[in-house]
């Protein structure tokens, strides 16, 4: 019985530490990653803006539904491990940049993602900046210390590389 109490106390202490550290972490964070993609800028831009094709090359996206534009801005919903998420496109400049965000405040996370494309000869540098928010203190702890703030960006860049060609981190 003594060992059960020791284990339960240790687990309780771990949970308490995770909660306290999570509460002390800021809700907002910024993370940026670059990758050199051995494809022309227009080809990379077409890939990242063709949301209907996401399920074909992004394993984390099971389905995409393109929704009617609001105030002239495109939007879509994607379903993955976190359920349906609404993504409005805040701004876009063909072959230069794309800015999307999460519009559902009921999720434990949110933020916006900026995709910048810079030509480098026949290749393209794709820079993704995540201005993320993690509202739940436990998820903040996990995002910061377990997964890392760049995990989603790294996975996305890996998916791009598998879809259209070799990428290298810069």
N, C-alpha and C positions, 0 to 999 in steps of 0.2 A: 504494500500500500504506500509505503514511503516513496518508492521509486515513481509510482504513478503521480504522486503529488509534486515531486521534483520535476518530472517531465511536463506536467500541466503548468506548473509555475514558469518553467523556462519558455514554453510556447506562449504563454500569456505575456511574458516580458518581451519576447520577440515581436508579437503583434503590437504591443504598446510602443515599442521603439519605431516600428514601421509607421504607425499612425503619427507619432510626434514628429519624426523626420519629414514625413509627407506633408504635414501641416506647415512646417517651416519652409518648405520649398515654394518658390513662386509658382503661381498658376500658369503664367506665360513663359514660353521659351522660344528661342530661335535656333534653328539648325540648318546648315547649308552643306551641300555636297556637289561636287562637279564630276562629270565624266566626259571623256572624249569618245565620241561615237563616230565610227568610220563610215559615215553616210552624210550626204549633203543636208543642209539645214532644212530645206523644204520637205524632204522625206521624213526627217525626224519630227518636224512640226505636224505633218499629216498624221503620223502615228499617234502622237500624244493628244491630238484633238479629235480623232475619230473614235468617240466614246462608245459607239455601237460595237466596235471590234475589241474592246477591252477584255471580254470573257475569252477571246481566242488566244490572248498572249499574257494576260495577268491572272495567274492561278487563284489569287485571292478574290477575284471578281467573278461572281457566278452569273450575274445577269445585269443588264443596263436598260433603263427605260428613259428615252429622251422625252422631256416634258415641254409643253408650250413655253415660249419665251415670256418673261415678265419685264415690262418696261424696256423691251428691245434686247434683253440679256438672255442668252441661252441658259438652260439648266437641264440637269439629268439626275436620275436616281440610280444608284448602284447597290447591289446586294452582295454582301460578303459575310465574313464571320461575325460582324457586328450588326447584321440585319440591314435594312434599307437605310441609306444615307442620301440626303438631298445635297447636291453640289451645284450652286449657281456659278456661272462664269462671270466674274466681276469685271475683267478687262482682257482684251486680246488684241494683239497686233500680229498679223500673219507673218510667219517665219521669224518672229522676234521674241515674243513672250506670250504667256498665258497665265492668268491669275484665277484660281478657283478657291472656293471655301466651303466649309460645312455649314449648312443653314439650320440644322436641327439642334436646338439648345437642350433637348432632353437627354442627349448623350453625355457620357462622362468625360468627353473630350471634344475639341473643336479647333478651329483655326483656318488659316489660309495657306495656300501653296503657290509660289511663284516659280514658273518654269521659264528660264531665260536661255535663248539659243544664240550662240555666237559662232560664226563660221571660222574654220581653221583650215584653209585650203579646201580639200575635198571632204573634210570631216567637220564635225560640229561639237562644240562644247555645250553640253546641257548642264546648266546650273539649276538646282532645285533648292529653294529656300522655304522652309516650313516655319511659319509663325504660329506655333501651336499653343493650345491651352489644354490643361488637364485639370478638371474640376475636383475629382475625387482624390483625397490625400493618399490613399493606398495605391491608386493608379499612378499618381505623381511619383511616388517612391519607385514603383516598378518601371515606369517610363525612364526615370533618370538613372537608376542603379542596376536594373536587371536587363531591360531591353536596349536602353540607350535612345536618346532623342532622334538619332538618325536611322533607326531600324527600318521605318517605313520608306524613307528616301532610298536607302541602300537596296531594299527589295525591289522598289520601282526601277531603279537604274539597272539592276540585274535582269529584271524582266525585259526592259528595253534592249539590253545587250543580247539576250537570247532571241528576241524577235527579229531584229534587223541587223545584227552584226556585232562585232567585237566592240567592247567598251573598255576603257581604262580609267581608273580614278586619277584625278590630278591633285 
